[in-house]
Amino acid sequence: KPFPSEAAVVIMKTAIVPGTPGKGGCVSMAKIIGRPALPNMPWQDKPQGFDKPVWRYDHNPIIPRDLIPTSNSIFNSAVVPFEGKYAGVFRCDNRGLMMDIFAGFSDDGINWNINHDPIVFEPAPGCDPCVTRKEYRYDPRVCFIEDRYYITWCNGFHGPTIGVGYTYDFKTFYQLENAYLPYNRNGVLFPRKIGDNFAMLSRPSDTGHTPFGDIFYSESPDMTYWGKHRYVFGTSKTAGWQSKKVGPGPTPIETDEGWLMIYHGVLNSCNGFVYRFGVALLDIDKPWIVKERGLFYVFGPEEDYELTGDVPNVTFPCATLTDADTGRITIYYGAADTVTGMAFTTVDELLSYMRKYPHPVD
Ligand code: BMA
């Protein structure tokens, strides 16, 4: 009989699942809420003996810099499940280094067809046509709320601010008012209303390559007027990787323990900024309250395509796919401002690593 037997393999796999010891000493998994099971999403198991909480797809990068004829680089992009397959909004900087966002489609979440022309927005019903005035657009996020896919991005409007639009089909796109006055660079919606309002995390900034950055929370009754601004958390005094600025990454993941938030953190090294990412857990009803935060990053530039490119040493997450049944999370991230990579983790991997190496919360 071959060894290990199938039964033994199952037992070994079960035994190495990390997690919080629950009642009776068994492993309990925080449950993903509000997102469907996605058993066929891109996934690879953690390599044997690998001791970090997030591991790379072994055929990274999944999107090369020149996937479309005019592109210099394709990175910091967002994907969602769509009609049994996948759709996304991609940041493609063209060979003039003009930053814009493009729709793309995939059967498997790995091989992508990206439109060769950027998204054209129509003003949303009731919106003045001036909302669609275009300077530049970058770092999109996509978030399904209620009946449509909302898109937020860094939008040039006499300085960077947060553009907001939506689509039902990734063919026709509608643009709403900018969420804020300049300057702001990362707008990340929550996937459902908090109380009666839409909610967004953002990172206010300045005109340049912002030497600061904290994470704030805002609410809106109608996706037009944003207020009730709250401070979530700022840079770390102790952990260098998140000491220069911090900003929201993908759409927060609702779990039965709180909003699992993947965020980017920046070190100002003597050789420039280094972008890594880590995790925090926010209160479900008052997401500006930080319940827990990680001291260590969970992922950072290590491979050649992350260390070398148009901007070296950048890993910048903008989206996740999740499988609620297994707790699996597939992360899409921009690498070195040049290409797009995919990485894998689970809710339990992230929570247990954060709890093993906790950062103090106020
Ligand atoms: C930030 C944004 C990101 C970029 C990062 C590193 O300020 O512009 O789009 O990935 O810098 O260059």
Residues whose N, C-alpha, C, O or C-beta is under 5 A from the ligand:
A	BS01	BMA	D139 V311 V314 F316 D337
